[in-house]
Amino acid sequence: MRKIMTTLVKKLLCCGMKSFPSDNLPKGHLRVYVGKEVLCKFELETNYLNHPLFEDLLRLSVDEFGYSYHGALRIACDIDLFMHLLELLKSGNPSAHHMQLQDLASKFSSSNGEQNATPS
């Protein structure tokens, strides 16, 4: 059931478009694109960018996208893993502050029976 929901969410959120209108974002939110081949648009609270797991994702994304590009922030990460990270942060689970990115990816892939849920 989770796979079906994830696929539906991806179909609703993902597209190959390079830009979206920047209006209609609530104050304190920003738009990010997640993925490598297919970029999915997410809107999230700007304070998430200060979280150590997001900082790690951003460092990894530099290898994929570099520092300079046009448009919204891009994160090179498996989309399902990114959605899992957002759920974890929204839940307020304090363990998220002590978790390493590789630990998050390992726990995510083992709980979903996936072989390759690496961040990049």
matplotlib code that plots the C-alpha trace (Angstrom):
import matplotlib.pyplot as plt

x = [0.0, 2.9, 4.4, 1.1, 0.8, 4.4, 3.9, 0.8, 2.5, 5.4, 3.1, 1.4, 4.6, 7.2, 7.8, 10.7, 9.9, 12.9, 11.1, 7.9, 6.3, 7.9, 4.7, 2.2, 4.9, 3.9, 6.3, 9.2, 9.0, 11.1, 10.8, 13.4, 13.8, 14.7, 16.1, 18.6, 16.8, 13.3, 13.1, 10.2, 9.1, 8.7, 7.9, 9.4, 10.0, 13.3, 14.3, 14.8, 17.9, 19.7, 19.2, 22.4, 20.8, 19.8, 23.3, 24.7, 22.3, 23.3, 27.0, 26.3, 24.2, 27.2, 28.9, 25.8, 24.7, 27.6, 27.3, 26.0, 22.8, 19.6, 16.4, 15.4, 17.6, 18.3, 18.9, 20.4, 18.6, 16.3, 12.8, 11.3, 14.2, 13.7, 10.0, 10.9, 13.3, 10.5, 8.1, 10.8, 11.4, 7.7, 7.1, 9.5, 11.4, 14.5, 16.6, 16.7, 19.2, 21.7, 21.3, 23.9, 22.7, 24.0, 22.2, 19.0, 19.4, 20.2, 17.2, 15.0, 16.1, 15.9, 12.4, 11.2, 13.0, 14.9, 18.3, 19.3, 17.9, 21.2, 21.1, 22.7]
y = [0.0, 2.4, 1.8, 2.7, 5.9, 6.8, 6.3, 8.4, 11.2, 11.1, 11.4, 14.4, 16.2, 15.2, 16.7, 17.5, 21.3, 23.5, 26.3, 27.1, 30.4, 31.6, 33.1, 31.3, 30.1, 30.7, 32.9, 30.8, 28.2, 27.5, 25.3, 22.5, 20.0, 16.5, 13.7, 13.2, 12.1, 13.2, 16.2, 16.4, 19.7, 20.1, 23.0, 22.9, 25.1, 27.0, 26.0, 22.4, 23.6, 24.1, 20.4, 18.4, 15.8, 18.5, 20.0, 16.6, 16.3, 19.7, 18.8, 15.6, 17.6, 19.9, 16.8, 16.3, 19.9, 22.1, 25.5, 27.6, 26.8, 28.6, 28.2, 26.6, 24.7, 21.1, 18.1, 14.9, 12.3, 9.3, 10.8, 8.2, 8.7, 12.5, 12.0, 9.7, 12.4, 15.0, 12.7, 12.2, 15.9, 16.7, 14.1, 15.9, 12.7, 13.8, 10.9, 12.7, 15.2, 12.5, 10.5, 10.4, 10.4, 6.9, 5.6, 7.2, 5.6, 2.2, 2.2, 3.4, 0.8, -2.0, -1.0, -0.8, -3.9, -1.8, -2.5, 1.0, 4.0, 5.9, 9.6, 10.3]
z = [0.0, 0.8, -2.6, -4.3, -2.3, -2.9, -6.7, -6.7, -4.7, -7.2, -10.1, -8.5, -7.4, -10.0, -13.4, -15.7, -15.7, -15.0, -13.3, -11.4, -10.4, -7.1, -5.8, -3.6, -1.1, 2.5, 4.5, 5.9, 3.2, 0.1, -2.9, -3.6, -6.3, -5.3, -7.4, -10.2, -13.4, -12.5, -10.3, -7.8, -6.4, -2.7, -0.5, 3.0, 6.0, 5.7, 9.2, 7.9, 6.0, 9.4, 10.3, 10.1, 7.8, 5.3, 5.6, 4.6, 1.7, 0.5, 0.6, -1.4, -3.9, -4.7, -6.4, -8.6, -9.4, -8.4, -6.6, -9.5, -11.4, -12.3, -10.3, -7.0, -4.7, -5.9, -3.7, -5.2, -3.1, -3.6, -3.5, -1.2, 1.2, 1.1, 1.9, 4.8, 6.1, 5.9, 7.8, 10.5, 10.9, 11.0, 13.7, 16.0, 16.7, 18.7, 17.4, 14.0, 15.5, 16.3, 13.2, 10.4, 6.8, 6.0, 9.1, 7.9, 4.5, 5.9, 8.3, 5.5, 3.0, 5.5, 6.7, 3.1, 1.8, -0.8, -2.0, -3.1, -1.2, -1.0, -0.6, -4.0]

ax = plt.figure().add_subplot(projection="3d")
ax.plot(x, y, z, "-o")
ax.set_aspect("equal")
plt.show()
